[in-house]
Amino acid sequence: MSNNASINGGVGSGISHDSTKKHANGTAVYVDDIRVPENALHLYAFPSPHAHAEITAMDLSEVESADGVALVLTADDITGMNDVSPTHSGDDPLLADGKVMFQGQAIFAVAADSLNQARAAAQLAKISFKPLPAILSINEALAQDSFVFTPQVMAQGDAEGELKNAKNTLSGKLNIGGQDHFYLEGQASLVIPQEDGDVLVHCSTQHPSEVQTHVAQVLGVERNAVTVEVRRMGGGFGGKETQASPWAALAAMTAQKTGRPAKMRLVRDDDMIMTGKRHPFQISYEVGFDDAGIVTALDMTLVSDCGHSLDLSRAINDRALFHADNCYYIPNMRVTGLKCRTNKVSNTAFRGFGAPQGMMAIEEVMDQVAQKLGKDPLAVRQANLYNASNNTTHYGMVVEDNVAPEIIAQLKTASNYDKRRAEIEEFNANNEFVKKGIALTPLKFGISFTTKFLNQAGALIHIYADGSVQLNHGGTEMGQGLFTKVAQIVANTLNIDLEHIKITATNTGKVPNTSPTAASSGTDMNGMAAKLAAEKLIDRLRQFAIEHYGVAEGDVKFLPNRVKVGKQTFSFKEFVNAAYMERIQLSATGFYATPKINFDPETGKGRPFLYFSYGASVSEVEVDTLTGEAEVVRVDILHDVGRSLNPTIDLGQIEGGFIQGVGWLTNEELFWNDDGALATHAPSTYKIPTMGDRPDIFNITLFDNENMEDTVYKSKAVGEPPFMLAISTYRAIWQVTKGNLDAPATPEAILKACGEPS
Amino acid sequence: MANNVSLSVNGKSVSASVEANVLLVDFLRDNLGLTGTNIACDTSQCGSCTLLLDGLPVKSCSLLVVQADGCDVITIEGLASETVLHPMQQAFQDNHGLQCGFCTPGMVMAGIGMVERRRAAGSGLPSDEEIRSALEGNICRCTGYHNIVKSVAQGAKTMLQGEG
């Protein structure tokens, strides 16, 4: 509805996202919903039954002659490169070539008229293996110097020397488990062959350009022969950043070789077995502190289990290091990152990208220090916060936008922390078996890809002569509301109602060389690119008005849904049509490269982030020390999203991120057996939070703030940071067990930590 | 061996000859083009494929078409016209009761199933706790369920009392 006072759906309006109605009535189309031609082929990849083995013989003749089978693909059939490693490390073969590196690795693929036929045929393979010794844990990898990359160190001051001088010292270890993404829509690709041997790839991916790159590389063609399109994903969480390529590449090979459309959708068990997860970490530390609980020195090592290949593990482990300070100033700090190679599926991006593990490490240290001194853990945390004079991180970046102290103070009051903590102490004194715990943890999360070249984004906007607008950019929609936020930004910039802006599928043919929708940067970067494109159009239209109507620049005003030129007022549609008739270009691209950032891995110093997002949460838990069951009874969150572009979407991200984090730290346990097989490969054994797990009291408030950096409408990124708010839940449980608690804090782990009742 | 089946899908009679091992969800998606019912876990754990079979919510990824012979099937596409949403669908739209939307059709169908059971039992409006308990077999990975519970509560109220 056009309105003279203001536009509908601009920046700041809390509208639900653009596809809500289509999701509610079942008409939103995911890759698996695209109607395929009758002659389409369906693929199945045969997973390795061994964690590490040589393939000594392979006879696939019975597979080839099975019912419905059109094609069988092995490493020998790859015309281009047999590699889909995201950083071109060459250690991620699409199909195993002579040896297998993890249980679940694709050895060959079958394309048949139906998925059932492909699966049945694959079972007829005759493969001989010579099992090799497998490395299945961080400790085994450390003992054998098995790494995917060199260590990284970040340091300031003299940790070693100051540990010797410290009044008090402590050392400890913490094991942190991984996490399966469990996006509801599994990996899926549909490839339609085009003329000249080109391929159109419909893929559920957060990184269309990388899928394009990998498909081209595997087919041995230039990237211009491959178009990747993504309208939406049924969840991503990092799991479709690098993990979508293999299936797209296998389908593309099939399409290229047969001339038939080819589809590959992993069934859930295969998806969980064959695709990478969040990295398990092992933390060890030595900390020095004074009697007030001020940390004077810290030497910490963060070891990640990367699985069999590099994938994104370097940047992930680095991000753990970047966040090992969280909100705390530690004058003498050394943190070392080690990246272990094991014979497991290659671990990959997952919301937080290493930062959750880094923060878990430092929050463990804070609680250990508080416990040792018998102090309130929150008081110790507050005493160590960055402040105006102590504001340099261990990687040399100055913390200029620190709002952690205010957030903590506000949340402490709003949640009645002191009073509740006293009540809990009393409760615990009077109850032998059921104990309560409460914890407040803050977070500071760096925004920008730490891999500098990824901090670029493009957008493409067309205004048609009827005043309607088509919007495209390099970001992908996975439910986080990116498409809606960027459209709101364009609506604001053009000053027209949101309903005139058509959101279109991400397509490598429209905006090229895009970065993954990751690192929480989707809106920051694509929103800014779209804003710049819209501003170009406004500038052109203004210039047209000045010249065509002979008015001064100040006499052209873009009002809501209309344009005032001198004394005349046109509707936006009339004005645009007049510009079209005068041959004004109504299409523009926008390009954004994040400013100010740099980091030198050699020195471990730089400014890797444009800014930080902040937040804090308080969790209260009730633990049955006889069964190990923990219930989260109340959560209060205060979170900084800068000036919110859309409070409804932002609150949804905060709530969802928090609950996903609680899953990681409590219910979700990945269990590998002694042969290196993932035993928890279905929701029957791998437990993500359900509706009943939501805390009874759950208060979420947006912190009143604006980004001091020049971000799009002064907003801040929101995708990943809230995930780490869940650390307060784990810390609250730890308050009950008083240590010895590995993550996830499953009932089993809690019971173990509580020990035998006396 | 092919079997002849007849069932009603969204009010239309459907007769087909299907193999005994064909799942209901595959039949709906592949043969009838009703792709609103989603497949997520393949093992009836997550609820994404929930639909109504003779008025009761069932998970169609672990039900054979032959088991639905003679039954009345309602999918997400069968709830409303193109323009007007069913009150439960409308509630999900009104309350931002979704993010990626993959679980939404299953949530809507499970929500309706719960309301219809309550209507039959005369048990009135559900509490938030009853909603959570009734929909615990439907999982969502994006939200923290808050807006889903809110949506189902609004949908239930409209369905049972005819108001928003």
Chai-1 contact restraints between the chains, C-beta under 6 A:
chainA,res_idxA,chainB,res_idxB,connection_type,confidence,min_distance_angstrom,max_distance_angstrom,comment,restraint_id
A,S16,B,H96,contact,1.0,0.0,6.0,A-B,restraint_1
A,T20,B,Q93,contact,1.0,0.0,6.0,A-B,restraint_2
A,K21,B,Q93,contact,1.0,0.0,6.0,A-B,restraint_3
A,H23,B,L98,contact,1.0,0.0,6.0,A-B,restraint_4
A,H23,B,G101,contact,1.0,0.0,6.0,A-B,restraint_5
A,H23,B,T104,contact,1.0,0.0,6.0,A-B,restraint_6
A,A24,B,Q89,contact,1.0,0.0,6.0,A-B,restraint_7
A,A24,B,F92,contact,1.0,0.0,6.0,A-B,restraint_8
A,A24,B,Q93,contact,1.0,0.0,6.0,A-B,restraint_9
A,N25,B,Q89,contact,1.0,0.0,6.0,A-B,restraint_10
A,G26,B,G36,contact,1.0,0.0,6.0,A-B,restraint_11
A,G26,B,I76,contact,1.0,0.0,6.0,A-B,restraint_12
A,G26,B,E77,contact,1.0,0.0,6.0,A-B,restraint_13
A,G26,B,P105,contact,1.0,0.0,6.0,A-B,restraint_14
A,A28,B,G101,contact,1.0,0.0,6.0,A-B,restraint_15
A,D33,B,T35,contact,1.0,0.0,6.0,A-B,restraint_16
A,F182,B,R141,contact,1.0,0.0,6.0,A-B,restraint_17
A,L184,B,A40,contact,1.0,0.0,6.0,A-B,restraint_18
A,L184,B,S48,contact,1.0,0.0,6.0,A-B,restraint_19
A,L184,B,F102,contact,1.0,0.0,6.0,A-B,restraint_20
A,L184,B,C103,contact,1.0,0.0,6.0,A-B,restraint_21
A,L184,B,R141,contact,1.0,0.0,6.0,A-B,restraint_22
A,E185,B,F102,contact,1.0,0.0,6.0,A-B,restraint_23
A,G234,B,C100,contact,1.0,0.0,6.0,A-B,restraint_24
A,G234,B,F102,contact,1.0,0.0,6.0,A-B,restraint_25
A,G235,B,C100,contact,1.0,0.0,6.0,A-B,restraint_26
A,G235,B,R141,contact,1.0,0.0,6.0,A-B,restraint_27
A,G235,B,C142,contact,1.0,0.0,6.0,A-B,restraint_28
A,V267,B,D42,contact,1.0,0.0,6.0,A-B,restraint_29
A,R268,B,C41,contact,1.0,0.0,6.0,A-B,restraint_30
A,R268,B,D42,contact,1.0,0.0,6.0,A-B,restraint_31
A,M478,B,C100,contact,1.0,0.0,6.0,A-B,restraint_32
A,G479,B,Q99,contact,1.0,0.0,6.0,A-B,restraint_33
A,G479,B,C100,contact,1.0,0.0,6.0,A-B,restraint_34
A,G479,B,C142,contact,1.0,0.0,6.0,A-B,restraint_35
A,T648,B,H96,contact,1.0,0.0,6.0,A-B,restraint_36
A,G652,B,H96,contact,1.0,0.0,6.0,A-B,restraint_37
A,G652,B,Q99,contact,1.0,0.0,6.0,A-B,restraint_38
A,E655,B,G144,contact,1.0,0.0,6.0,A-B,restraint_39
A,E655,B,H146,contact,1.0,0.0,6.0,A-B,restraint_40
A,G656,B,C142,contact,1.0,0.0,6.0,A-B,restraint_41
A,G656,B,T143,contact,1.0,0.0,6.0,A-B,restraint_42
A,G656,B,G144,contact,1.0,0.0,6.0,A-B,restraint_43
A,I659,B,G144,contact,1.0,0.0,6.0,A-B,restraint_44
A,A682,B,T43,contact,1.0,0.0,6.0,A-B,restraint_45
A,P683,B,C41,contact,1.0,0.0,6.0,A-B,restraint_46
A,P683,B,Q45,contact,1.0,0.0,6.0,A-B,restraint_47
A,P683,B,C46,contact,1.0,0.0,6.0,A-B,restraint_48
A,S684,B,Q45,contact,1.0,0.0,6.0,A-B,restraint_49
A,T690,B,E136,contact,1.0,0.0,6.0,A-B,restraint_50
A,T690,B,I139,contact,1.0,0.0,6.0,A-B,restraint_51
A,M691,B,R132,contact,1.0,0.0,6.0,A-B,restraint_52
A,M691,B,L135,contact,1.0,0.0,6.0,A-B,restraint_53
A,M691,B,E136,contact,1.0,0.0,6.0,A-B,restraint_54
A,M691,B,Y145,contact,1.0,0.0,6.0,A-B,restraint_55
A,G692,B,R132,contact,1.0,0.0,6.0,A-B,restraint_56
A,G692,B,E136,contact,1.0,0.0,6.0,A-B,restraint_57
A,R694,B,G144,contact,1.0,0.0,6.0,A-B,restraint_58
A,R694,B,Y145,contact,1.0,0.0,6.0,A-B,restraint_59
